[in-house]
Amino acid sequence: MRLFRRVATLGYSAGMTLYTADSLRRLSHEAFMAAGLSAERAAIVGDILLEGDLLGHDTHGLALLAPYVEELLAGRMASSGEPSVISDRGAAVAWNGLRLPGPWLVQQGIELGCQRAETYGTATITIGRSHHIAALAAYLEPVARAGKMILLASSDPGVAGVAPYGGITPVFTPNPIAAAWPTEGGPVLLDISMSVTTMGMVGRHQREGRLLAHPWLLGADGQPTNDPSAMAGGRGSILPLGGMDAGHKGFGLALLVEALTNGLSGIGRSGTPDAWGASVMIQVMDPSAFGGSEAFVAEAQFVADKCRAATPIDPTRSVRLPGDAALARKARQLSEGVRLHSSIPPALTALAGKLGLVMPQPL
C-alpha cells in the first residue's frame, strides 16, 4: 500500500503530500512507545493527535508528536502511574493528574463520566496537573454517537497569552470549551476558544515569518496588530473572543472556563505552575435521565434542520452546523489521505530518525 501520494482531487491542492492515516497512526504509536509509554497509552495518545489532524485542527494534532515525545524523554510528562483521586462523590470526581499524558487522562475521565452518567444521569470529572490535552474536538464524536452529551473545557495554568478585556497584560490561555450531542443525522461537534485565535496559530505564524489574517493581537502599546512578533517576550497579548468590539463576552467566558477547570480542580494559577499542562473539566449527560433520549434527539434534529434550511447569505454556500465540515474533512482524509501542514513532515522525519523509526517516504 502506498504510504502517501500527491493528488489534486476533492479539494486538495496539486503537489500536496498526503499520508495514509494508518501510516501516521503507526508512527505515532511507535514513537510514544519508544519514549516510554505502554502500548495501550501510546495508542490512545497517538490516536487523539491523529484525530486532531483528521478534523482539521492541525496546530493541535501531529504537530504535537515531537514536543510530547520530548516532554516524555525529559521526564516532564509522566510515562506511567495513575491519577490520584482527590474526591469522589459518585457524580462528582476530582483527580490530580500527576503530569500524566493529557489525552490518556481525558479518555479515562470520559470513560468514567459515561459510566457514572448511566447511574446518576450526569457526571462531572475534573483533572488538575494534567499534561497538555491536544485538540478538544478529538474526544467528542464517540460520546455523541453513543447517545450522550459532553462538555469539555481546559486551561493551562502555567501559561498566559490572552488579555482580559480592557487590558494588555496576558492572564489566560485561549481556554476552549468543546461540546457534542447526537442528532438523527449525526453529531454536532463544537470546539471554541475564548480568544480570537490560538497560541499555537500565533506561534506557527511567528516561526514562518507571516502576518496573521486579521489584527487579532494587542501590542505593548495597546493597539491591535496582526504581527505575531508582538507576543514576543510577553509584551503583547491575544484578544479575547469578540475582539475590540465585543471582547467583554469572550473575557466573561474565559473566566467561566477558569472556574470550571482551575477552580473546580483546586489546582490552578494561584500555585504559580511553570510547566506545560492543563486543568480540565469533563461533564457527561445522559438524555435518558432528563426528558428522554428520543425527545432530545428529535429536538436537536428539528433545530439542526431549521438552521440548515435558513436562507444563506451566499447562495452557493448553505448554512452548516458545527462539526459538519470537520466530519466531512475526516471522511475525505481517511479515504484520500491525510493532509499535514508543511511544517509537520520535517519534524516527524527528524523525530523518526532520532528514535530509530521508519518515517513514511514518498514514492
C-alpha positions in Angstrom: 0.0 0.0 0.0 1.3 3.5 -0.8 2.0 5.3 2.4 1.3 8.7 0.8 0.7 10.2 -2.5 0.3 13.6 -4.3 -3.2 14.4 -5.6 -5.3 17.2 -6.9 -8.7 15.9 -6.2 -11.6 16.5 -3.8 -10.3 20.0 -2.9 -6.7 19.1 -2.3 -4.0 21.3 -3.9 -1.8 20.0 -6.7 1.5 18.7 -5.3 0.2 18.3 -1.8 1.7 15.4 0.2 -0.8 13.1 1.6 -0.2 10.3 4.1 -2.4 7.3 4.9 -4.0 7.5 8.3 -2.6 4.0 9.1 1.0 5.0 8.4 0.7 8.1 10.6 -1.0 6.1 13.3 1.8 3.5 13.2 4.4 6.2 13.5 2.8 7.9 16.4 2.2 4.7 18.4 5.8 3.6 17.8 7.2 7.0 18.8 5.3 7.1 22.1 6.3 3.5 23.0 9.9 4.4 22.2 9.6 7.3 24.6 8.4 5.1 27.4 4.6 4.8 27.2 2.9 1.4 27.3 1.3 0.2 24.1 -2.2 1.0 25.3 -1.3 4.5 26.4 0.7 5.2 23.3 -2.2 4.1 21.1 -4.6 6.5 22.9 -2.3 9.5 22.8 -1.3 8.9 19.2 -4.9 8.4 18.0 -6.0 11.6 19.7 -3.3 13.6 17.9 -4.2 12.0 14.5 -7.8 12.7 15.1 -6.9 16.4 15.5 -5.4 16.4 12.0 -8.3 14.4 10.6 -10.8 17.0 11.8 -8.6 20.0 10.7 -7.0 21.1 14.0 -3.5 20.9 12.6 -1.8 23.0 15.2 -3.1 20.6 17.9 -2.6 17.3 16.1 0.6 15.5 15.0 2.4 18.9 15.2 2.5 17.9 18.9 4.0 14.5 18.5 7.7 15.6 18.7 7.0 18.1 21.6 5.1 15.4 23.5 8.0 12.9 23.0 10.5 15.5 24.1 8.4 16.0 27.3 8.4 12.3 28.0 12.1 11.8 27.4 12.8 14.8 29.7 10.6 13.5 32.4 8.2 16.5 32.3 5.4 14.1 31.2 5.0 11.1 33.4 5.2 7.8 31.4 3.4 5.6 34.0 1.2 5.7 37.0 -2.4 6.5 37.8 -4.1 9.8 38.7 -4.6 10.5 42.4 -8.3 10.7 43.5 -8.8 13.9 45.4 -12.6 13.5 45.8 -15.3 11.0 44.6 -18.9 11.6 45.3 -20.3 9.5 42.6 -21.5 12.1 40.1 -18.6 14.5 41.0 -15.0 13.3 40.8 -11.7 15.3 41.1 -8.3 13.9 40.1 -4.7 15.1 40.4 -3.3 14.0 37.1 0.3 13.9 38.3 1.6 15.1 34.9 0.4 12.0 33.1 -0.3 12.3 29.3 -3.3 14.6 28.9 -5.0 12.6 26.1 -4.9 9.4 28.1 -6.1 11.2 31.3 -9.0 12.8 29.4 -10.0 9.5 27.8 -10.1 7.8 31.2 -12.2 10.7 32.6 -14.6 10.5 29.7 -15.0 6.7 30.1 -15.7 7.2 33.8 -18.1 10.0 33.1 -20.0 7.9 30.7 -20.3 5.1 33.2 -21.3 7.3 36.0 -23.8 9.2 33.8 -25.7 6.0 33.3 -26.2 5.8 37.0 -26.6 9.4 38.0 -27.8 11.0 34.8 -24.8 13.3 34.7 -21.2 13.1 35.9 -18.5 15.7 36.2 -14.8 14.9 36.3 -12.1 17.5 37.0 -8.4 16.9 36.4 -5.7 19.1 37.8 -2.0 18.8 36.9 -2.7 17.0 33.6 -0.2 17.4 30.8 -1.4 19.1 27.6 -4.5 17.5 26.2 -4.3 18.4 22.4 -7.4 19.3 20.5 -10.6 19.1 22.5 -12.6 18.3 19.3 -10.7 15.0 19.1 -12.6 13.5 22.1 -16.2 14.3 21.2 -17.6 12.1 18.4 -17.7 8.7 20.2 -19.6 10.2 23.1 -22.2 11.8 20.9 -22.6 8.7 18.7 -23.2 6.7 21.9 -26.2 8.9 22.6 -24.8 11.1 25.3 -23.9 14.8 25.5 -20.5 16.0 26.6 -19.0 19.3 27.7 -15.2 19.6 27.9 -13.2 22.6 29.0 -9.5 23.2 29.6 -7.0 25.8 30.6 -3.2 25.8 31.0 -2.5 27.4 34.4 1.2 27.6 33.7 0.8 29.8 30.5 -0.7 33.2 29.9 -1.2 34.7 26.4 -4.7 36.2 26.4 -5.5 39.5 28.0 -8.7 40.3 29.9 -11.0 42.8 28.0 -9.7 46.3 28.5 -6.2 45.2 29.4 -2.9 44.3 27.7 -1.3 42.1 30.2 -1.9 38.4 29.4 -3.7 36.4 32.1 -5.3 33.4 30.4 -4.7 30.8 27.8 -7.3 30.6 25.0 -9.5 28.5 27.4 -11.5 26.4 24.9 -14.9 24.9 25.6 -16.0 21.9 23.5 -19.3 20.1 23.4 -21.0 17.4 21.4 -24.5 15.9 21.2 -26.4 13.5 19.0 -29.0 14.3 16.3 -30.8 11.9 13.9 -28.4 12.8 11.1 -25.1 12.7 13.1 -23.4 14.6 15.9 -22.9 18.3 16.4 -19.3 18.9 17.4 -18.4 22.3 18.9 -14.8 23.4 19.9 -14.4 27.2 20.5 -11.6 29.1 22.2 -12.4 32.1 24.3 -9.8 34.1 22.3 -9.9 35.2 18.7 -7.0 32.9 17.7 -4.9 30.3 19.5 -1.4 30.5 20.8 -0.4 27.6 18.5 -1.5 29.6 15.5 0.3 32.7 16.6 3.5 30.6 17.2 3.3 29.0 13.8 2.9 32.4 12.0 5.8 33.8 14.0 8.1 30.9 13.1 7.2 31.2 9.5 7.6 35.0 9.4 4.0 35.5 8.3 1.4 38.0 9.5 -2.0 36.8 10.9 -5.0 37.2 8.7 -6.5 39.9 10.9 -5.4 42.2 13.8 -6.1 39.6 16.5 -3.4 40.7 18.9 -2.6 43.7 21.0 0.9 45.1 21.0 2.5 46.5 24.1 1.1 49.9 23.1 -2.5 48.6 23.4 -3.1 48.8 19.6 -4.5 45.9 17.6 -1.9 44.2 15.3 -1.6 41.2 13.0 2.1 40.9 13.7 2.8 37.8 15.8 6.1 39.2 17.0 4.0 41.5 19.2 3.7 38.5 21.5 7.5 38.1 21.9 8.7 38.4 25.5 5.2 38.6 26.9 4.9 42.2 25.8 1.7 41.7 23.9 -1.4 39.5 24.1 -4.1 37.8 22.2 -7.5 39.5 22.1 -10.4 37.7 23.8 -13.2 36.3 21.6 -15.2 39.2 20.3 -12.1 41.4 19.8 -12.1 45.1 20.3 -15.8 45.4 19.8 -17.3 42.6 21.9 -14.3 41.1 23.8 -16.1 41.5 27.1 -18.1 38.4 26.1 -15.0 36.3 25.4 -13.5 37.6 28.6 -16.5 36.5 30.6 -16.4 33.1 29.1 -12.7 32.8 29.8 -13.4 33.5 33.4 -16.1 30.8 33.3 -13.5 28.3 32.0 -11.1 29.3 34.7 -13.7 28.5 37.3 -14.7 25.2 35.7 -11.2 23.9 35.3 -8.6 25.5 37.6 -11.3 26.4 40.2 -13.2 23.1 40.4 -10.0 21.0 40.2 -8.5 23.1 43.0 -5.1 23.2 41.2 -4.6 26.4 39.2 -2.8 29.7 38.6 -2.5 30.7 42.2 0.1 28.0 42.7 2.3 29.6 40.0 2.9 26.5 38.0 5.7 26.7 35.4 5.2 23.6 33.4 3.2 22.9 30.2 0.0 21.3 31.1 -3.8 21.6 31.6 -6.6 21.8 34.1 -9.7 20.0 32.7 -13.4 19.8 33.3 -15.4 16.9 31.7 -19.2 16.6 32.1 -21.2 13.8 30.5 -25.0 13.9 30.4 -27.4 11.0 29.6 -30.5 12.5 27.9 -32.5 9.4 29.1 -32.2 10.7 32.6 -33.9 14.0 31.6 -36.6 14.5 29.0 -35.8 11.2 27.3 -33.3 10.3 24.6 -35.8 10.2 21.8 -37.1 13.6 22.7 -33.6 15.0 22.9 -32.6 13.7 19.5 -35.8 14.8 17.9 -35.4 18.4 19.3 -31.8 18.5 18.3 -32.7 17.4 14.8 -35.5 19.9 14.5 -33.2 22.8 15.3 -30.5 21.4 13.0 -32.9 21.2 10.1 -34.1 24.7 10.7 -30.5 26.0 10.7 -29.6 24.2 7.6 -32.8 25.3 5.8 -32.1 29.0 6.6 -31.7 31.2 3.6 -27.9 31.5 3.1 -26.1 34.8 2.7 -24.1 33.3 -0.1 -26.5 31.2 -2.3 -23.6 28.9 -3.2 -22.9 28.0 0.4 -25.7 26.6 2.6 -25.7 27.0 6.4 -23.9 24.3 8.2 -23.7 23.2 11.8 -20.5 23.0 13.9 -18.8 19.7 13.1 -20.3 19.3 9.6 -17.1 20.5 7.8 -14.8 18.6 10.3 -16.6 15.3 9.9 -16.7 15.7 6.1 -12.9 16.5 6.2 -12.3 13.5 8.3 -14.1 11.1 6.0 -12.3 12.6 3.0 -8.9 12.3 4.6 -9.5 8.7 5.7 -10.4 7.9 2.1 -8.0 10.1 0.1 -5.1 10.7 2.5 -4.3 12.9 5.5 -3.1 16.4 4.7 -0.3 17.6 7.0 0.8 21.2 7.4 4.1 21.7 5.6 5.9 22.2 8.9 4.9 18.8 10.2 6.6 16.2 7.9 10.1 17.5 8.5 9.5 17.4 12.3 8.2 13.8 12.0 11.2 12.8 9.9 13.6 14.2 12.4 11.8 12.5 15.3 11.7 9.2 13.4 15.5 9.4 12.8 16.1 10.3 16.5 14.1 7.3 17.7 15.3 4.8 15.0 11.8 4.5 13.5 10.7 4.3 9.8 9.1 7.5 8.5 6.6 7.1 5.7 8.5 8.1 2.5 7.4 9.5 -0.8 7.0 7.1 -3.8 
